[in-house]
Amino acid sequence: MFQHQHYTADVYSLQELFQTTVGPLKEVTLHYDHKGASKGAASVHFARKGDGSKAYQQYNNRLIDGS
């Protein structure tokens, strides 16, 4: 789960970012509050074992911008 995502990030920008910098994905899901506003968090499931750890090392405590 990535929690420092900018509120303008969308599924497609996150898919592109992680597929090009980490590896193939199974699924990306954005998290929303009860009003439908982004919580600034997403669940990213990678196709290959070990890619989650690679993404954590590369993006931990970094803001992921949606632009």
C-alpha positions in Angstrom: 0.0 0.0 0.0 1.3 3.4 -0.9 0.1 6.3 1.2 2.0 9.3 0.1 0.3 9.6 -3.2 -0.8 13.0 -4.5 -4.6 13.5 -4.5 -4.5 14.1 -8.3 -2.9 10.7 -9.0 -5.2 8.3 -10.9 -5.0 4.6 -11.6 -3.5 5.0 -15.0 -0.7 7.3 -13.9 0.1 4.9 -11.0 0.0 1.9 -13.4 2.4 3.6 -15.8 4.8 4.7 -13.1 5.1 1.3 -11.4 5.1 -0.8 -14.6 7.9 1.3 -16.1 10.0 1.7 -12.9 9.3 -1.5 -11.0 7.6 -4.3 -13.0 4.4 -5.9 -14.2 1.3 -5.3 -12.2 -1.7 -7.5 -11.3 -3.9 -4.6 -9.9 -3.9 -1.0 -8.7 -6.7 0.2 -6.5 -7.2 3.8 -5.2 -8.7 4.3 -1.8 -11.5 6.8 -1.3 -13.4 8.2 1.7 -17.1 8.0 2.3 -17.6 11.2 0.2 -15.7 9.8 -2.8 -12.6 12.0 -2.2 -9.2 10.4 -2.6 -7.5 9.4 0.7 -4.1 9.7 -1.1 -3.5 6.0 -0.8 -3.5 3.1 -3.2 -3.0 -0.7 -3.1 -0.6 -1.9 -5.8 -0.2 -5.7 -6.4 2.8 -6.8 -8.5 2.9 -9.8 -10.7 6.4 -10.9 -9.7 7.6 -11.8 -6.3 10.0 -9.3 -4.9 8.7 -6.3 -6.9 6.8 -5.1 -3.9 10.0 -4.8 -1.9 11.7 -3.1 -4.8 8.8 -0.5 -5.0 9.0 0.0 -1.2 12.8 0.7 -1.4 12.3 3.1 -4.3 9.2 5.0 -3.2 9.0 4.7 0.6 8.3 8.2 2.1 8.2 9.9 -1.4 5.2 11.8 -2.7 3.9 10.2 -5.9 2.5 13.0 -8.1 -0.3 12.3 -10.5 1.0 14.7 -13.2 
